[in-house]
Amino acid sequence: MADVRRESRQPNLRFRDARLRLRSPSGSGRHMSRQELADAVNSYLWETYSRTAALDGNYVGKLERGDHRWPQSIYREAFRAVLGASTDTEIGFYINRREPTAEVNAPVPFRGPGTGYDADISWRPDWGEPDILRLPSLLGSAACAVEEANGQVLATPAGRFFDGQTVESRVVPATDDGRILATVPTQIVDSRFLRTSRHGVVIGVAGADGDVRGFVLDSRQARRRLAGTDSAARLLLPPAYLLDDVTAGILWAVVSLDEPLLGDDSLLADLRPHVTRYESLPYSSAGRDLAGDLTAVSRMWLGSDFCARHILGRLPSLDQVPEFWTREQRGEEASVWLLFRHKYEYLQAISDRFAGHELSRGFCVPSRAVATSPPAERILLFLAVALMESFGIRIHVCADPEYAAVEGFVLDRGRRAVVANWVGAEGIWQAGVADDRSTIREYGDVAAYAGARSVIAGRSPVERLSALAAYLDLGWSWLVRRCGELGEYGCAGFAEPRSRLLSTAGVDRACRYIARIGAGD
């Protein structure tokens, strides 16, 4: 086994077999050659993007030999299209990591519909399926897991805004006797892994055969719990930190937001004086050239923060209780409500300003957005809606795709609308105030339609949230139980943000709220 684990590469059998299943375009009846596959990919890129590419048979050979496992995203798309694959993993593409690669050459495992229950934990490239790292394959045997503990990495998938990240991990055996107790080898306790400022996780593995479960703990928490213990001490892992769709989604969001914001922290601070100049303007639109050196996540934060301050600064001028509309459709962009510190403060300020009044906020979440999002991402959207409901904001969800492009607004019924948009904006943000009759009428129609045709209509928050769980194809009772468990311990124990711009206050509040209202359901 040791020799297998030390191999530097393994052939990408899935990729080769996908090519061999295709016939040569020459009509000869033979299999498609490597050069013919390269030509087909080049043609796809030209026809789709007018992009000239010069892939050749030698490059295809390197992919088949396993020399390269993660081509550029545009090449992966082209290979998927030509080879008839719906996901990267079907043709053996995955982000390089420092553990065995044999699993990726195994037959594609069957995965039933996403239920949100703990089973095989999937880290999906581009949110495709099946998985890049399945929990059982990551673990192997307990002995193998301990031996390989110095070289394991969880690869989190890229998204529409998120870059893929890697999380250094240590997998250790654990027992479950009512408590989850992990045995942490001395070489891990004394290693740099527990002292680094970057994200890391310790995964305790309990069970065997078909009942293998992982429990995840942030490396910073592990360091605190192991401080001052002797070599015989074991690490106590909260059962709530079971690695499933809830914890996987939250960990994905935290890591994907945290790493870019940490890297851009000084740039964001330097931009503050430039951004401040826009705040007093009634209308503003910031192009990407304002922050060309920032990552996509940092531009998200900058746009979201500006829009929040733009709205809050104009609340005193509103004469009536406003109606809100937001543009988030998926868990990826909705996760910022759970984790951006200013989002939590914004919701608190809105709640305080209109205390005693019922507020409403509309979303457009078409069925296609639901169908193309995995359970972990749908759970993030669910939690974001629950957070807003916890502040007394009644949520309406419109499923009609015609409303997907409506920009975010705050409507002072019949008088004016504060427009603030960063999701899907052409630049970093678009903000202003509209008071012309046609615009006010249009926004009023949108808000009225969403309220009348909401797919989560209900008189109480528990009715609306249980309906949302059904619409998102998530188990309501299971969510109530899991949120209750996580609410007791807090999410920072397995996904502690390092950036000053992030906080788990929002996701913790959402979990506790779901548990509270669901307890009597």
FENCORJO-V723377 format. One line per field, one symbol per residue. ss: DSSP state (2 for helix, 1 for strand, 0 for the rest). A space follows every 50 residues. Layout:
BEGIN
ss: ???
END
This chain:
BEGIN
ss: 02222000000022222222001000000010022222222222222220 00000022222222200000002222222222200000222000000000 02222000000000000000000022200000002222200222222022 21111100000000111111111111000111000222200222000001 11111100000011111122222222000000001110222100222222 22222222222220222222222222222000011102222000022222 22222222222222222000001110000022222222212222222222 22200000111111002222200022222222222222220011111100 22200000111100011111100000001111110022222222222222 22000000002222222222200002222222222222202220000000 010022222222222222000
END
